[in-house]
């Protein structure tokens, strides 16, 4: 059709001059208001990092902090691997910067929930911040090990118990008030699988379910069997017991996984973005996610609530029923357009200075470390 369109170079020039300053200004304005509100109370936060590529060769890592009480992203730190001596140090550096920001704004942290990361745990111990682990991460790790054992000869019974053991991890976390109690309930599973429901640990002396006489012995683990020995070794591993004691009883970080799915739409892993371009896209993802984090459930024409059946990959053929949420909104886009034409186009210099300040900080950090 011989239609002319804007070249990539022209688009990038307009983006650098107007769009990126608008995104950074809008995010900083939102963040300032949010942190001012949070400074009046202690907050429960969740932290997690997403790398721009899988494995240990990532160039960028984005660390996000979420307010677990309303599922809003309150901070994002973009870290380059060459700033911190390797991609394995990016997660700790991202959390360090986020906590420094919260401290500078007078925000007190009640506790933080993360995945299992030795560097993070040691760092938070030094800072004397209460640290819990996300249950899903532990459950996922144990499920993989159990699935591997279930494939071995004479271990077929393990497959029948995989779902029950996974559910038991969540129950141990949510029904306990202390770390030792979580461990006592967790280790009771070894007895329970043998149809033994009285335990030696005084913190959890007996199972809470009604005891029924079972005639089918095949569904239980047999004492001294290969299957029981393999499963007991997994469940009572020293590191696993330490992790169980630190499981979060209230809040989890599953919503942050949903945020990472949104981030993928704004920053696909197969596309390269420069530092500022990637940072702006992360801010856009956070603004979109925060605006739609508390959507109401959609309804049918009759007024009944809508539900949908999903088949998650993790369930391996199993299904789950979830409520259908109302369509997402993009009011933040209208605010960005207003900022561009009403503030940035007439007076661009103050907004461009903010970008230069970010670039200067990044360059200064790289220079100090090298």
TAJO-V467043 format. One record per backbone hydrogen bond with DSSP energy under -0.5 kcal/mol. NH is the residue of the N-H (numbers start at 1). CO is the residue of the C=O. If there is no record, write none. Layout:
BEGIN
NH|CO / NH|CO
END
This chain:
BEGIN
11|7 / 12|8 / 13|9 / 14|10 / 15|11 / 16|12 / 17|13 / 18|14 / 19|14 / 20|15 / 22|18 / 23|19 / 24|20 / 25|21 / 26|22 / 27|23 / 28|24 / 29|25 / 30|26 / 31|27 / 32|28 / 33|29 / 34|30 / 35|31 / 36|32 / 37|33 / 38|34 / 39|35 / 40|37 / 41|38 / 43|108 / 45|43 / 45|111 / 46|66 / 47|113 / 48|64 / 50|62 / 52|60 / 57|54 / 61|79 / 62|50 / 63|61 / 63|77 / 64|48 / 64|62 / 65|75 / 66|46 / 67|72 / 68|44 / 68|66 / 70|67 / 71|67 / 72|67 / 74|65 / 75|65 / 77|63 / 79|61 / 79|77 / 81|59 / 83|80 / 84|80 / 84|81 / 86|81 / 89|86 / 90|87 / 93|89 / 94|90 / 95|91 / 96|92 / 97|93 / 98|94 / 99|95 / 100|96 / 101|97 / 102|98 / 103|99 / 104|100 / 105|101 / 106|103 / 107|102 / 108|41 / 108|106 / 110|43 / 110|108 / 111|43 / 112|130 / 113|45 / 114|132 / 117|115 / 121|117 / 122|118 / 123|119 / 124|120 / 125|121 / 126|122 / 127|123 / 128|124 / 128|125 / 129|124 / 132|112 / 133|246 / 134|114 / 138|134 / 139|135 / 140|136 / 141|137 / 142|138 / 143|139 / 144|140 / 145|141 / 146|142 / 147|143 / 148|144 / 149|145 / 150|146 / 151|147 / 151|148 / 152|149 / 155|152 / 158|155 / 159|156 / 160|156 / 160|157 / 161|157 / 161|158 / 162|158 / 162|159 / 165|161 / 166|162 / 167|163 / 168|164 / 169|165 / 170|166 / 171|167 / 172|168 / 173|169 / 174|170 / 175|171 / 176|173 / 182|178 / 183|179 / 184|180 / 185|181 / 186|182 / 187|183 / 188|184 / 189|186 / 190|187 / 191|187 / 192|188 / 193|189 / 194|191 / 195|192 / 196|191 / 197|195 / 199|205 / 204|201 / 205|202 / 207|197 / 212|210 / 217|215 / 219|216 / 220|217 / 221|193 / 225|222 / 227|154 / 229|225 / 230|226 / 231|227 / 232|228 / 233|229 / 234|230 / 235|231 / 236|232 / 237|234 / 241|237 / 242|238 / 243|239 / 244|240 / 245|241 / 246|242 / 246|243 / 247|244 / 248|133 / 256|253 / 257|253 / 258|254 / 259|255 / 260|256 / 261|257 / 262|258 / 263|259 / 264|260 / 265|261 / 265|262 / 266|262 / 266|263 / 267|263 / 271|268 / 278|274 / 279|275 / 280|276 / 281|277 / 282|278 / 283|279 / 284|280 / 285|281 / 286|282 / 287|283 / 288|284 / 289|285 / 290|286 / 291|287 / 292|288 / 293|290 / 295|292 / 298|324 / 300|304 / 303|300 / 306|298 / 308|322 / 310|320 / 315|312 / 316|313 / 317|312 / 318|315 / 320|310 / 322|308 / 322|320 / 324|306 / 325|323 / 326|296 / 333|330 / 334|330 / 335|331 / 336|332 / 337|333 / 338|334 / 339|335 / 340|336 / 341|337 / 342|338 / 343|339 / 344|339 / 345|340 / 347|343 / 351|348 / 352|348 / 353|349 / 354|350 / 355|351 / 356|352 / 357|353 / 358|354 / 359|355 / 360|356 / 361|357 / 362|358 / 363|359 / 364|360 / 365|361 / 366|362 / 367|363 / 368|364 / 369|365 / 370|366
END
